[in-house]
């Protein structure tokens, strides 16, 4: 295969500033198509000089970004080993950075250029598939050059040449080792053999033996000591209480105050797709061998594979995790955890249920048709199966029902013709408006009969104005019916445990929706990704709902050689050490803050989890089940102090 030369002079073509789209992922999960341009200039200009493309950066941090097609590079880079860029500095020194962007991560190379110096930046493409998640492995979404320097004034570079260097082998080089770790990187604790894996397990036994759980705790992790510790009635189950001083507390079965901290996803079932991508891995386990159970329905779980190698069984893995939690002071096995972790009496846990069930009528892609009696019947059957058996379990804190539903965009009129939600909308409008003429005027549509109102489409509802206000009112009715039915049916099967809300996303929806959540939920749960939660952001949630708040998910992605940098910000171990403490302390110092759950227990698979390609080291432990030291240290500080932080909240 010949080299592929980029046509860098195309960067000077102003017609390439036209709009297009590409896929990007976001901090905290999720992703989608975003608008961009074929060539984007950020505080920079690009012109021709001496037959070369010259980029002038007007400020430190300025950049030029472009799609591969803009410079006539191929869409698919399979068969190439490296990308190189030759650049010549102008009259002042700078640091030049070349970045390859993909769906989830970026590959980066930097060079220092003195005045008049020429440098060649080379990016090895062995790791290009690790930037893709589950998107096409060899199809990057963008290229970028940026510059940084000390001092004033603009700086310039001339781009001499960019080319793709052909591979020397027909077979792509493996980028993941047999433990699920990145081949092309090194870090403390990287495992290179089964002996090292088992030695790490033994070393942790010694470390945990030297640790004692935080003092003044009962069997559930509730707070027993100190004059600041309030006392409540022991009921045998978890609940929430508000003191006379206005502070909210979780209360454990023994009647002691409880702040919930732990990790979500304590499980071995995170799997990465392998079929058709076998060449990414140095070695894969035999499906019929001793670790064949690490192969799951959608692919391979390297975390399960390593747990079995390390401990011999899932039961031994579970016991190690529980001992680790107990010694750390973590008192919650949080959402999305494996059943083997929920059937134990060492660490309390939560469970998750769903209102979107097979056979249930839907109003839109994410929201059930709560006006259809069939929905309640299906929900009743599900809760009878999944909640009723747990009603006598004192170690169960409560249930989350649903997760991160788009409450700011319900799209209820996306329902199919004849849906119950459509009839409910027409009935709502009949009650809201004096007559059909007023309905026509407000809704901006022609109706010959009230039945026509039921056939409106979501596209007929604008983003603002009287029709939008009418839809807001109907969505409030929907929310009240949703939350009330979930509570009523849940409590009919398990009257002893809390309904812990629907796990809202960080941005607050309409007040009427939050009011309904507070009316029927014991706790309002919010997933909040960011450096730390702020009082001004969460106070409205409490004021509107009247309920205490639990953060169901948060994390700080790790910046290390374990994985490529994500498209968003990642954090050094030192930043995560201080960041975790700040996050939890800031939230539990709010009188309504009941705790925070770190997402997630183990790092995500390097080659992306099967459902959406998430692939970052966000775990409390790594893929070989070794705790990240900075989080271990931070967790000890948090659990030793969290009760006093909350008791002193203003």
N, C-alpha and C positions, 0 to 999 in steps of 0.2 A: 504494500500500500504506500503510495507517495505521501510526502508531507503535504499538509494543507496550510496554505498561507492566508492569513486574514488580510482583507483589504482595508487597512487602517485609515486610508484617506477618506473612506466613506463616513468617518466620524465628523468630517467637516461639512457633510451634506445636510443642509437645513431641512430638506424634505423628509429626512428620517426622524424628525421630531414628532411625527404623527403618532396617534394613540393606538395602543394595542393592549393585550392582556396576557398575564401569566399567573401561574399558581404559586402561592406563598403560604407558609404556615405562621402561626401566631404564638406569642408567649402565653402559656397556660393551656395550650392545646387548640385544636381546630385549625382550619385553613380554608382557602378558597381562591377564586380568581380575583386578581386585583388589577386595576388600570395602571398602565405605565406607557412609556413611549419607546420606540425602537432605539433611540439614543437620548439619554437624559443628562443634562448638565446641571450640576449643583455647585453654584458659586465658581463656575469654571467656564472657559471658552475653548473652542477648538478651531484652529485654522491651519492653512497650509504654509509651510516654511521650508524652502530648499528641497522640495519634493517629498517632505515628510509631514505627517500629522503632528502639529504642535499643540499641546494642551497647556493652557495658562490657568493655574489655580490661584484664585484671588484671596483665599483665606486658608489657613491651616485647617485640614479636615475636608476641604472641597474635593469633589469627585466627578468622574464621568462614568456613566454606566450604559451598557448597551446589550441588546439581545444578540446571540451568535449570528443570526441571519442578517443582522445589519452590516456585518463585516464579511459576509459570505462564507462563514464557517459552516460545516455540516451540522445538521440537527443531531445526529447520532455520533458519539465519539468512541464507540466501541472499536477496538483495533488500534487505538493510540495510547502511548505510554506517558506522554507529558505534553504540557502546554508551556511554551517559552515566549517571553516578551523581552525585546532589546529596547532600551531607552537611553537617551543622552540628556544629562542635566544641563541647565543653562548657567546663569552667572552666580547662583546662590545654592547652597546645599539644601537637601530635603530628604525625607524618607518616603519612598514610593512603595505603595502596597498594591499588589495584583490579587484580585479575588474572583474565584469562580463560584457562581451562585447556582444552587439546585433547589429542589422543592422544599427541603428541610434544613440543609446545612450549607456551609461554604468552605471552600478550600482557599487557603491564604498563603501568600509569600511576600516578603518585604525585602527591600534593599536600600542601603544608604547611598545617595548620589551626591558627590561633591560637584563643584562648578566645573562643567565641561566633561565630567566623568561619564563613561558608558557602563551600564550594568545589564546583566541578563538575569531575569527572574524566571525560575523554573518551578512548575508545579507538577509533582508526580501524580498521575491520574489513577494510581492503584486504589485510592480511597474514594474515587468519584461515586461508586455505588452506595457508599455509606451516607452520602449527602442526599440520596433520593428517597429514603423511606421505602414505600412500595410503589412509587411512581417509576416510569421507565428509567432504568439504572444509568444509562449512558447519555441522557439527553438533558444537559444543564440548561438552566433558564436565563442565565445572564452572565456578563463579565463586567468587571468594575476596576478602575484604577483610582486611587486616592492618594493624597499627599499630606504630610505633616511636617512642621518645622517650627523652630524657635525664632521669634523676632517678627518684624513688620514687613509689609509689602508682599506683592505676588511672587510666585515662583513658576517656572515653566520647565517642561520636558518635551523632547522630541521623541516620538514613537517610531523607532527604526523598523522593527519587524515583530510580528506575532505569528507563531506557527504551531501546528499540532504535529508531534513527533510520532511516527508509526511505531507500533509495538514490535518487539523482537520475537514474540511468540504468538501463535494463533490462539492459545488458550489464555483468558484473562487471569491475572495473578490473584490468588486468594487474599482477601483482606480481613478475614475473621478466623481466629484460631479455633482449636477444638474445645475451648472453654467459653466460646462466645465473646472473646476479647478482641480488640483491634490489634492486628498484626503489626501495623506500622506505627507503633507508639510504645512508650515505656513509662512506668509510674510505680511508686512504692506500692507493694502488695500485688503486683501483676503475677498471676499464677502460670507456671510453665510445666507443671507435672502434677499427677495425682498425689504424689508424696507431698508436694508443697501445699496442695489443697487440704490434705488431712493434717498437715503440720499447723496450718493456720487455724484449723478447728481446735486442735489441742492447745494452742497458744491462747485462744479466746477462753477456753475452760479455766486456765490459770488466771486470766484477767478478771473474769466474772467472779471467781472465787474470792478475790481480794476486794470486791465491791459489796456494799450493803445497800439495800433499797433506801430511799429517802426516809428519814425518821418521821414519826407521828402519822403513820398511815395504817388504815385498817386493811382487811383482806382484799377489799375491792379497789384500794388506792385512794380512798377518801381520807380526809384530813381529820385527825383525832386530837391534835395537840395545840397548846398555846392558848392564851386568854383571848386571842382574836378569832378563834375557831368557833363559829356558831354551832348550836345543836338543834336538831330537828327530830321529829317523831320517826321512829323506825317502822317502816311499813313492809319491808321485805322485798321492795322493788324500787327502781330508780324513778325519780320524778323531779320537777323543778319547784322551787319556792322563792319568794321574794321577802327579804327581811323588812322590818319596820324602817330601816335606814335606806331602803330603796335598792339595795344590792340583790341581784338575782344569783341563785346558786342551783346547780344540780345537786341532788341529794341522793346518796347511795342507799342500798337496802338497810344498812345499819343506822341510818339517820345522820350520817356525817356529810359535811359539804364535799363536793366533788367537782373538779375542773377536768374536762376531758381532753387529753392529749395522747397522740399515738400516730400511727400511719395507716393510710388506706392501702388496699391491694395486698394484704398479707396472703399471698397465694403463689403457686408455682405454675400457673396456667397461662402466663403471658407468652404467646408463641409468635414466631416469625415464619412467614411463608418460605418454603425451600424449593418446591417443585419449579423447575426451570431456572433456578438460581443456584444450583448445587456448586457451581464453580466459584462462588464467593467464599466457600468454607474450606479450610485446610483439611478437616476431617469431620465426618458425621457419624453418629453412633449407629450401630446395626439395629434395625427395627425389631429384629428377632433376638437381640442380645439382652444382657442383664439390665441395660438401661433403656430398653425399648419403650417403656411407659413415658419417656420424655417426648415421644412423638405423640402429638395430640391431633385433633380433627382438622386443624387448619395449618399445621406445620410443627415446628420443633420448639420446645421450651428449653433454652440453655440454662435458665435458672433452676428448673426442675432437674435437669441432667446433672448439674453441679451439686445440687442438694443430695441427690442419690449417691453420687460419687463420694461426697464429703461425709455424710452421716449414715448411709446405708439404707435408710427408709424415710418416708415422709413423716412417720410418727416421731422419729428422732429429730428430724428437722423442726417439726412443730415444737418439740420440747425445748430445743435450743432457742428458738425465737421467743418463746414464752419466758424462759429464764432471762434472756436479754432484756425483754420489756420490763420484767419485774425488778431487775437490778437497776435499770435506768430510771424507773419511776413512771414509765409509760403505762397508762391505765386503760387504754382503749385499742382494741382491734377494730379499726374503722372500716368504712364502706368498701365494697367490692372484694371482700376477703373470702378465702376458700372455706368450705364447710368444715374441713378438719380443724380449722382455727376457731370455729364458732361452737364446736362441741367440746368445750373444755371449761374448767372452773378454776382458772389461774388469773386471767385477765378479762375484764368485761369487754363486751363487743356490741356492735350495732348490726342491723340487718337492712337489706334494701329490697323494696318491692316496686312494682310498676303498675301504672294505670293503663298502659298501652299494651294490650294483650291480644294474642291470636284469637280471632273470632269476634273481637270487640269492634263496634262501629267507630269510625274515625271522622272527626270534623275537618282536620287538616293533617299534614304529614306527622306532626308531633303531638297533636291534641285529640283526645278521644271525644266522641259525641256524647257528652254527659247527659243530654236530654233524651237519649234513647234508653228505654228500660233495659235493653239487652246489655248495655255497658255495665250497669249495676249487677246484673246476674253473672256476667263473666268475672267482674271484679270480686264478687262474693265467693265464687268458686275458687279463684286464685288465692284469696286471703284465707279461706278455709283450709287450703292445702299448705300454705307457706307460713301463716301466722299462728293459727290455732295450736299447732304442736308445741309452740314456744311459750305459751301463756304462763306457765309456772316456772320459767327459768329466771332466777334472780340475777344471773350474770348478763342478761340482755338489757342494754340501756334503753333501746327503742328502735323504731323503724323510720328510715327515710323512704319516701314514696316518690319516685321519679328523680330526674337529674337534669339540670341545666336546660329546661324547656324554654323556648323563646317567648317569654311572657310579654315582651315588648312588640311582638309581631305574631299574634295568634292565627290570623287568616282564617277565621271561622267560616267565611263564605266560600272557602275552597271546597266545602263539603259537596258530595255528589247530589244530583237532583233527588228530591224526595226525602233527604236526610232530616232527622228530627231537629237538628240544630237550625235548619232553615225555617221550619215551622215555628220554632221558638223565637227566631228573629222577627218573623212576621207578627207574631203575637205581641212581642215587645214593642214593635213600632205601632201597632194598633192601640196599645195602651198609652204610648208616649205622645202620639199626635192626635189632634182633635178630630181630624178626618183625613181622607185620602188625599185631598188637595194639599193640606199642610205637609203630608208625607212626601208628595211629589216635589214640593218647593224645597224642603230641607234636604232630601236625599238626592235631588237633582236628576230624577229619572221619571219616566212616564209609566204610570200604573193604571190599568183599567179596573183592577180588583186587588184586594189585600193579598190574595194568593200570589200575585205578581211580585210582591215584595220578597217573598220567600225565594224567588229565583234570581235575586241580585247576585252579581259576582263580586269577588273581593276587589277587582280592579275598578269597580264603580265607587269604592270608598276612597276619597282623597286622603292625603296625609294630614290635612287640617281643615277647619271649617265646621259647619253645623252637622254635616253627615258623619264626619269623624267623631264629633262629640256624641252623636247618637250611638255609634259603634262602641265608643268607650263605655257608655252606659250598659250596653249589652254584654261587653266583655266582663264588666263587673258582676253582672248576673251569672255569667258563665263561671267565673272564679268562685263565687259563693257556692254555687251548686257543686263544683268540682271538689273544693276543700271540705265542704260539709259531708258529701257522700263518702269520700275517702276516710274521714274520721269515723263516721257512723259505722261503716262496714268493717273497718279495721277493729274498732272497739267491740263490735259484736263477736269477733273471734278471739280477740286478745284484749280484755279490759284492763290488764295490769301494766301494760307498757306504753311508753310515750309514742305519739305521732310527732316525728321530728322534722316535718316539713318536706319541701320539694327540692331543696338544694338550688336556690336561685343563683344566677350569675351575678357578678359584682354590680353591674349597672341596674339601679332600681327601676322596676316597671311602674305603671300607674299606681297611685296611692290606693285606689279602690281594690286592686289585686292584693297588695300587701296587707290591707285591712282585712280582707277575707282570709288570707293566710294566718294572720294573727288571731282571728276569731276562732279558728278551728284547730290550729296546730299548737302543741305544747311548746315547741321551739320553732323559731324561724331560722332556717339554715341557708347560708350563703357561701358559695365558692368564690374565693377572692385571691387572685394571683397578682402579685406585685411585691415591691420591696417590703412594705409593711402596711397594715390597715390604719386608717386615720379616723379619729373620733368624729370629725365633721362629716365623714362619709357614712359612718354606721349609725350615728345618732338618729337620722331620719328613719332608718329601718325600724329602730326601736320605738320611736315616737309614734309612727304610723301604725305599727302592728300591735304595740303594747306588750310584746313578748320578748324574752331573752333571745340571744343570737349565738349560734354555733357556726364557726367557719368549717365547712366540710372538706375543702381542698385548698392547699397553698403549697408552693415550693419555690426554690431558687435553683435553676439548672447549673450544673457544675461545668466550669471551664477547665478542661484538662486534656491530656493526650488520649484519654479513654475513648473519646469520640470527637468528631469534627465540631467546630463552633456552629451553633444554630443561627438562623437568620436574625434572631433577636438577641438581646443581651444574655450572656452567661456570667457566672460569678466564680471567683477564685475560692479555694477552700477557706481562706481567711475571711473573705466576705460572707461566705455561707455561715461560718462560725458565729460571727457577730450578728448577721442578718436573721438567723433563726431565733436567737434570743430576743432581738428587738421586735420581731414579728409577734411572737407569743406574748411578750411582756406588754407591748402596746395594747394588744387586744384584751388581755385579761385585766388590765387596769381600767377598762371600761366597766361600769357596774352591771351591765347587761351581757358582757362577754363571757361565755361559758366554756371556751376552749377552742383549739385549732387542730385539724388533722392534716398532717403532711402527706402530699401526694408524690410518690407512692412508696411502698415498702422496698422494692428492688428496682434497680436501674432497668430502663426499657431495653429491649433487644436492639443491638447495633443496626441490624438490617430492617428494623421497623416492625411494630406489632401488626398483626394481620389485618385488623379492621380499619386502620387509618394511617399506618406508617410512623406513628410517634416513635422516636428513637434516641431519646436523650438520657444522660446519666442524672436522673432526678431522684433516685432512690435513696432511702436511708442506708441501704446496703448495696453492694455492687453485685454484678451478675454471678460472682462466686460466693455470695452470701458473707462477705466481709463488710462490717459497718464502715461507713466513711468516717474517719477519725474526727473530722471537724464537727460533724453532726452528732456523733456520740458525746463529745465534750459539751456541745451546746445543749443537748437534751438533759444532761445531768444538771446543768445550771438552771434550766427552765423548771424542771420538776422539783428541785429543791426550794425554789422561790415562788412558784406560781400562786400558791394559796395565800401567801402574805401579800403578794402584789394585788390580788383581787380583793382581799379584805381591806386594803388601804385605798381601793378605788374611790374616786370622787364622783 
